[in-house]
Amino acid sequence: MAESETRYRVGGMDCAACATKIDTAVRRVAGVADVSVSVMAGTMTVRHDGSSDLKVIEKRVMGLGYSVAPLAGSAAPAREHGSHHYDDHDHGDHAGHDHGHEGHDHAGHDHDHANHDHASHDHDHGEKEIEGLHGHDHAPMAGPWWQRKKGRLTILSGVALVVAYAVGHLVPAIAPYAFIVAMLVGLVPIARRAVMAALSGTPFSIEMLMTIAAVGAVIINAGEEAATVVFLFLVGELLEGVAAGKARESIQSLTGLVPKSALLEDNGQTREVPAESLAVGAIIMVRPGDRISADGIIISGESAIDEAPVTGESTPVRKGVDAVVFAGTVNGDAVLRVRVTAAAADNTIARVVKLVEEAQESKAPTERFIDRFSRYYTPGVVVVAALVAVVPPLLFAGPWGEWVYKGLAILLIGCPCALVISTPAAIAASLSSGARRGLLMKGGAVLETLGKVTMVAFDKTGTLTEGKPQVTDIISFGLSEAQVLSRAAVLERGSSHPLALAILNRAKADGVPVPPAFELEALPGKGVSGKVGGETLDLLSPPAARERGTLSAEQDARITALNDEGKSVSVLLVNGIAAGLIAMRDEPREDAEAGLAALKSAGVKAMMLTGDNKRTAAAVAGMLGIDWRGEMMPEDKQRVVGELKRQGFIVAKVGDGINDAPALAAADIGIAMGGGTDVALETADAAVLHGRVGDVARMIELSKRTMRNILQNITIALGLKAVFLVTTIAGITGLWPAILADTGATVLVTINALRLLRIKI
């Protein structure tokens, strides 16, 4: 039976314990093969064999106290294993990259992300929100916290606690009962969730620990503390929810960049239409100061485009006809007409959001380890708490009330929430932070490995270089440089060959006149000839010029010298006599040198692998100060990557994602370089959307910062627990400091992780 996959938006998940409960419950449904839950994205992906009753899955999740809504159109047949897609990129022999859920079909998922309905974070919104997935505004956290179910329950519990204190003060005799009532206000919903979780396969949930502790406290006449602890627990959950929501907003705020409407050209008229209704091929008009409402190609106009909202690039980029523009960027100073190249659901921002959300569902090795650790850790804490409560009174005649109280406090300290969220919170913040800067990483495993990279192998053309030749030298014999350039441009007019375009671009940049030519004739394999103003002009390759016998020894030497620098040379003949040389080369990207220097200072080696001839490779590598290998076929690049790995390097391969596919797959990390093309986004482990060499170093730095952040988080989580464990047994702290320690640790860990959103890299 074909496997299919359904994605859901899940509301009300605050911490990793929520995700674990949902995961455990849904896995028990017949026919379910795999489940991936992301707290930060608020999503769940279920792979099943088609026999599963999806309504049962939804009921299970709702029974645990969460809202759930299928993402429209998300059911799709899962792809065969091993296909190149965002999570299950085959890495040859590199272990440790278990991306968790092979076979996601990215194409099949719904690209609704431009309009995610954040209302789904509220328990009150069941399935009715499915209709609203498109086309209306919504607050990222579904209104203020006090309007949500958890918020209302917390307020109610707080009011009940205040009333109990007041009643207890006025009528001391009924004070214990007043506190029991106040406790039950908050505890009943918690206990209900605890029972549902236990029935679904998670007996040691935080709710269960909380329920046991509160009931135990009442039994030993600590009703006042029990009510206070329940209230503090609800406040903690609320804080966790707000913190998790902030992390969610960071990536979702990207979707807010895309305008809601667009000016569509229709039969010579323009009319305003919803941006999401734009079809591929439609022509839209973008006025100065407007946000561009779709990915597209400029068909008329030239303007400075402010890409800062999407790329973080501070200076506007000048773009003209045939340039690619992204949805969400701001048009500067002139009217543009743009042909739409991607529907709203498929524009760069929507794809980035979707890929980041899916990446958050795939667990990193550290995260998987901590999940396994907490599976044994929580029952272990329950055993320790039971021993503390029972052993001293039984064996050493300790007072039962005191030791049961300490046991209950240990039970609360033991909640693994902060520990379990320590990794996913940091990874989600980093994935979001990277995505906002055009650095896409497919999941935690990739993010972790990037920080360990010791060698980066770069492709040359289009990666270290611009990918298109530029005129580097104009050498004239008798004429001026402008005259040589003008005559060469005349002959190349109308040609789309890269070398011809280089000459025409230089003529345009220098403002050189390009008069029309007559009797233009292409000379296959040799060049082009024509007549202009009574002159016979030829633009030939050096071998063709030598055949004509028109080059002097000195001119020939100049050509050889230029060739040695990796440049292609064209010879201009006027009336059969050599009048000048034009040299062209694919020049390094502006930031290539600085980007390689950043890698070097981070202790990472770099190497260039190119299919170009050795002369060109040596010239470019010499300019950049980088080790190189030339004249390489794709399989040669793959072989070199394998050799580097055997030498002990952790290798990242950077290429354009198409001809480099074998080497990208063989590397520990494959990084696609380019302007957000489908191939680049889908084939590698990571992608640098804006084609900057320096972004590779930024990605590695982001990974290192993330791992440091995770270490800090684990230290905070375990450190606070250790301190309170000792103080509780020593009798210094009691029940409610215990719950504060747990909640405090979770909130501290989440806030620490959210710092990654604000870093400037």
Salt bridges, closest charged atoms under 4 A:
GLU3 OE1 - ARG47 NE 2.87
GLU5 OE1 - HIS104 NE2 3.49
GLU5 OE2 - HIS109 NE2 2.32
ASP14 OD2 - LYS150 NZ 2.31
ASP23 OD1 - ARG27 NE 2.51
ASP34 OD1 - ARG27 NH2 3.29
ASP34 OD2 - ARG47 NH1 3.79
GLU58 OE1 - LYS55 NZ 3.57
ASP87 OD2 - HIS101 NE2 3.19
ASP88 OD1 - HIS85 ND1 2.99
ASP93 OD1 - LYS645 NZ 2.86
ASP105 OD1 - ARG79 NH2 3.57
ASP112 OD1 - HIS134 NE2 2.82
ASP117 OD2 - HIS136 NE2 3.96
ASP122 OD2 - HIS125 NE2 3.94
ASP124 OD2 - ARG152 NH2 2.71
GLU127 OE1 - LYS55 NZ 3.64
ASP137 OD1 - LYS260 NZ 3.85
GLU207 OE1 - LYS21 NZ 2.63
GLU207 OE2 - ARG193 NH2 2.86
GLU237 OE2 - ARG193 NH2 2.87
GLU265 OE2 - ARG337 NE 2.81
ASP266 OD2 - ARG271 NH2 3.11
GLU276 OE1 - HIS134 ND1 3.15
ASP290 OD2 - ARG287 NE 3.02
GLU302 OE2 - ARG318 NE 3.43
GLU307 OE2 - LYS319 NZ 2.81
GLU313 OE1 - ARG692 NH1 2.32
ASP333 OD2 - ARG318 NH1 3.42
ASP346 OD1 - HIS111 NE2 3.40
GLU357 OE1 - ARG9 NH2 3.50
GLU357 OE1 - HIS113 ND1 3.37
GLU357 OE2 - HIS116 ND1 3.67
GLU358 OE1 - HIS106 ND1 2.37
GLU358 OE2 - HIS109 ND1 2.29
GLU358 OE2 - LYS354 NZ 3.02
GLU361 OE2 - ARG7 NH2 3.10
GLU367 OE2 - LYS363 NZ 3.64
ASP371 OD2 - LYS363 NZ 2.90
GLU402 OE2 - LYS406 NZ 3.07
ASP459 OD1 - LYS637 NZ 3.02
ASP473 OD1 - LYS567 NZ 2.82
ASP510 OD2 - ARG506 NE 2.96
GLU519 OE1 - LYS531 NZ 3.34
GLU535 OE1 - ARG487 NE 2.88
ASP538 OD2 - ARG548 NH1 3.50
GLU547 OE1 - LYS526 NZ 3.58
ASP556 OD1 - ARG546 NE 2.85
ASP564 OD1 - ARG615 NH1 3.49
GLU565 OE1 - LYS567 NZ 2.68
GLU587 OE1 - ARG585 NE 2.69
ASP612 OD2 - LYS460 NZ 2.92
ASP636 OD1 - ARG639 NH1 3.07
GLU643 OE2 - ARG639 NE 3.31
ASP660 OD1 - LYS637 NZ 3.12
ASP660 OD1 - LYS653 NZ 3.42
ASP678 OD1 - ARG351 NH1 3.48
ASP685 OD1 - HIS91 NE2 2.72
ASP695 OD2 - ARG692 NE 3.38
ASP695 OD1 - ARG698 NH1 2.45
GLU701 OE2 - ARG705 NE 2.85
ASP742 OD1 - LYS721 NZ 3.57
